[in-house]
């Protein structure tokens, strides 16, 4: 199987027959098939680029959520549709479709293990010439020494010649001295990640760095990402804002992610004991006095009270290029269908609306002990306690 147009068409037509495939998988897979460059033998693209391209190509301007693209790429690789060379830091990843996916290879029945199937042809036209001399072999004057006979990847080969490195590489990562690499190693990264003072256990951080064993290129990418993370943290102007310890940052490969852009100090959950279902009298002081008092986080037919619930589903919608709407479907204990739907806006032109929506995501993540929510599917099947008041405002707490 090859990367011909016919084979791309075959792969695109059999993908929807896989029952595991969802809209996100088909969209990302179709993009990679189209984005593949035969000259370089891969589809070079970052997740951010894929998100932007899908949104641009979608007639409705919706595209896919970043977390959906992440999960789709992981699934496609796990299911054998693509192979991935994941980029580090700011370097894009390289994806290659598995061209033979879905094809069948059969043995030729008349071949045997004892005999080769390719035999000598007795009537070949190249024969030995008995009267040859040293002058019989001549140089071919029009032979082009730069004729390309090796695979070009656009980086290591120019006109058929392998490009020698400008400086010799280190023998083992940065533990050996690299003539053209960074000399600082771990200490340089430690100071870059948090210039004023190191944070976390330095021994653990050094062990995580040694386990990663970066070469000069990866080390440079780590420095670039570490600097970006520190600048994003510093821009908040809040010295008490937490940061991931360097060992966690390295082990979790957070250097391949965008740094957090906002922070709000977490409020400690109240320790007062709550009943499973609260009486409506608890909301007597929250009676709305007019239409403007309604918050409407949930629908107007939602019940009032406190409930132990299960998140049975979520839905992400791009209303327009500036509005990302998230719906969270909640089923009370003992119910198999949604009893209330919480609608929030993770992205919105109105800053207050956006901040309220993002605060809900942080609150839910805290209740479920999720450090960093990458896909709303991570919420599915999780139990949580929610309270709905007479203004149809909702709040969350840990499940009992």
N, C-alpha and C positions, 0 to 999 in steps of 0.2 A: 504493500500500500504506500502511496506517496501523497504529496501535498497538492495534487492536481485539483482543478476546479470541480471535476466530477466527484472526487473523493470528499471534498468539502461539502458538496451538496448531499452526498450519501450520509455523512455524519450528521448534518443538520436535520435531515429527514428522519433518522432513526432515534435521535435524542428525545423527541416528545413521546415516543413509545415506552420510555423508561418511566415507570410509575413514581419513582422517587423525584423526578424532575418537577420543580415548581417554576413559576414565572421568573424568579431571580436566576435560577440555574440556566434556563434557556436563553435569557438575555445575555448573561455573561459569557456562556459558551459560544453563542453566535457572534459576539463581539470578538472573541479570541480567534475564531476561525477567520473572520474578516481581517483582523489586525495582523495576522501572521505574515511575516516577510520571508520569502524564500531565500533571498540573498543572505540573510543573517541566520536563518534557521530557527527563528523564534518570534514570539510576539512580546515586545518590550513595552511594559506598561506598569505604572504604579496604580494602586487602588484608587487614589484620588483622580488619576487620569481616566480610569474606567468609569467612575461615577460621573465625571464631567461629560464624557463622550456619550454615555447612555442617555443622560438628560438632554443633551443637544440633539440626539437622533430621535428621541421620543416626540411624536407630533404633539402630544399633550404637555410636553415639557416636564414630565414627572420623573422619569428615570428610576433609580434605585437608591435606597438608603445605604450609607457607607457600610454599616454592619451587615446588611444583606449581601453586599458584594464580597466582603470578607468570608462569610460563611459559605457562599456559593463557590468561591474558589477552593476552599478547603474540601467541600463535598465533591466537586468535580475531580480533584486530585485523588481523593480517597476511592472514588468509584472507577478510576482508571480512564477517565476521559482526557486528562491532561497530565503533563509532568511540569513541575514548577521549580525554578531556581530563585528562591525568595531573596529579594534585594535587602540590603542592610542600610540602615540610616536613611539617607536621602537618595540612595540608588534604587532605581526601579527594578522590578522583578521580571524574569524571563519565563514565558509560558510556551509550551510546545504541545499541540494536540497529539493524542495517540492515534496516529493515522490508521492503524490496523484495528481500532476498536470496533467491535461488532462484526468483524469479518471471520470467516471460517477457513482454516488451513487443513487440507486433507492429505494423507499420504498417497503417493502414487502406488497403485497395487502391484505393479510389476517390478518394483525395485526390491532389492534384497540387502540384507546386512553383510553378506559375504562378497558381494560383487558391486562395483561402482556402476552408476548409471551412465556416466560419461565415458565413452570408449574412444580409442584412437581411430581417427579417420585415415583409412589407407590411401585415400585419393587426394590428399592435400597437395596444394600446388607449390609449397615451399620445399625445395630439395637441397641436398648437400651438393656444393659445387667443388669438385675435386681439385681444380687447377687454380684455386684462389691464391693470391699473394698478399703481402703486406700493403700493396698499393691498391688493393681492390676495395678497401673501405675508405670512403672519402667523407670529409666534413660536409655537412649540409649548410650552405652559406645563408639560406633564408630561414634557418631555424631561429625562432624568437625565444631567447633565454628567459624572457619574462612571462612566457605562456603559463597561465594559471592552471596548475594541476592539483592544487590542494584546496580544501574547503576554506572559503573566506568568511570571517566573522565580522569584518569591518573594523577590527581592532588589532589583532595579532598578525594579520597578513596584509601586505601591500604589494600588488603586482606579483603575487606568487612567492614572495620572499618572506620568511619569518622575521619579524622585527625583534632584534635583540634588546633586552631591557637596558635602559640608560645606566642603571646601577645594579649590582648584584643583590638578589633578594636575601633576606635573613634565612638561616638554616632551619630554625624552629620558631615561627611566630616572631614576637618582639623580644623573646628571651635572648636571642642572639642579636648582635649589633648589626643593624641594617644600614648600609651606606646611604640609601636614599629615604629611609623610613624615619618615623618619629623616635626620638631618643628617650623621651620621658617615660614611656610605658605607663604602668599603673599610676604612678605618682602624678603624672601630667593629667590623667583623666580624673583622679581624685580631686585635684585642685580646680579643674574646669567645671566639674559637676556642681560643686558648691564652693566658690572661691574664698569666701570669708571664713568658713569653718567646715570641716568634714562632717557629714551626718551619717549616723549609723555605725555599725561595727566595721572598723577598717580591715580587720583580719578576714571577716566574711566577704567583704567587698573584693579584697585581693584574691581570695580563693575563687570567687565567681569570675573574676577577670582572667585568672590563670586557666580556669576550666574552659573559658571561651577561646583562649589562646589566639588572639587576633593577629593577623598579619598587618603590614604597614597600611594597606588600604582600609581595612576594617577599623584599625585604630584611629585613622583620620576621620572616618565616618562617626565613630563613637564620640570623638571630641566635638565634631560639628553638632551632633544631636544633643550632647550634654550642654553645650553652650546655649542652644535654643531652649532647652528645658529650664535652664537657670534664668534666662531672660524673661520667659513667660511667667515664671514664679515671681521674679523681682518686679515685673510690671504691675502686679496686683497691689503693691504698696502695703502689704500686710505681713509683718515679720513673723506673726504667729501662724501663718498658713503652712500646713504640713507639706512635706515632700517625701517621695518614695526614697527609701534608703538605697544607696548605690548598688548593694548586692542584690536587692529585689529588682532594681531597674535593669541590671544586667541579666539575671537569671530569667526574668519574665520577658526579655527581649522588648522592653518598652522603648528602647532607642529606635525601633522601627515604627513607632507611633507618633502622632502629633502630640505635643505637650498640652496639658490642661490649660484652659483659658479663663477659668473662673473658679472662685472658691468662696464658700460660705461656711462659717464655723458651725459644726454639728451641735444640735441641741440634745442634751441627754434625755432619754425617754423617762417619763414619769414612772415612779415606782408604785403609785397608788393602784390598788386592785380594782379591776373593772369587771362588771358582770358581762356574761356572754352576749346578752341582748339588753340594751339600755332602754329605759322608759322614755317616751316622748317628752315627759315633763322635764328631762334634763336640758331641753333646748328652749325652755320657756323664755329665756332672756334673748334668744336669737330669732324671735319672731320678726319676719320682715314687715316693714311699715309701708312699703311701696314697691313698684316694679323695679326700681333701680337697686333695691336691696338684694335681689336674687343674684346668686353667683353662678348657678347652673353648671357646676363641674360635671354633674350627672343629669339624666333626664328628669323632667318634672313629674313623672309617674314613679320615680324611685322611692322606696320606703325610707322613713326616718329611723335612726337608731344606730347602734353599734353591732357589727356582724363579723363573725369569723367566716372568711371567704377564701375561695380558690380562684386564681387567675386562670381562666380556661382558654383565653385567646387574646391576641393583640392584632392591631391593624395599623399600618403606617400609610398615610396618604400625603401626597404633595399637592396641595390645593393650588398653588402657583409657585413660581420660582423662588419666592421668599417665605413661603408658609409650609411648614411640615407638621401635620396633624397626627396625633397618636391616639388610638382608641384602646382602652383596656377593659376587657369583658370580665365581670366578676360574678361568680355564682356562690350563693350562701351555702353553708354546709347542709347537706341533705338534698340539694338541688343539682340537677344535671345541666340546666341551661342558665344563661346569663340572667341575673336578677337586677343588675345595674351595669351601665356602661359609662366609664369615666373618659371624657374627652379632654385632651390637653394639647398645647401647641409647643413643640420643642424648638421650632424656629418660627418667628413672627416679626412683622415689621414694627409692631408695638412692643417696646422693650419690656414693659411691665407684664404683658401677657406672656412673652417668651420666658422671662425670669420665673414666673409662677409655674409654667409648664416644666421647666428644667428642675425647679425645686421639688416637684412631685417625683421626677425620675430619681433624684438623689435620695429622697425620703424612702421610696420603695426599695431602692438598692440597699440602703442602710438596714432596713427591716429584714431583708433577705440575705444579708452578709455578702453582697456582691460588690467587690472592690471597684470594678470598672465594667459597666454594662456596654457590651459591644453590639448586641442584637436583642430585640424585644422578645425573641423566641426563648431566651434564657429565663423569662418570667413564667412561661407556661407551666401549669401544674403546681406552682408554688402557693403556699398558704399564707394569708396575711389578714390582719384585723383592720377593718375600715369603719369609719364613723361618718354618717350623713346627717347634716342638720336641716333645719326647716328652710334654709336658704339654698338648699341643694348643693352646699359646699361639702367636699369630702376631705378626710384626713386619714393617715395610715399609722399603724403601730404594729409591733411584732405580734405574730399569732400566739395565742395562749399555749 
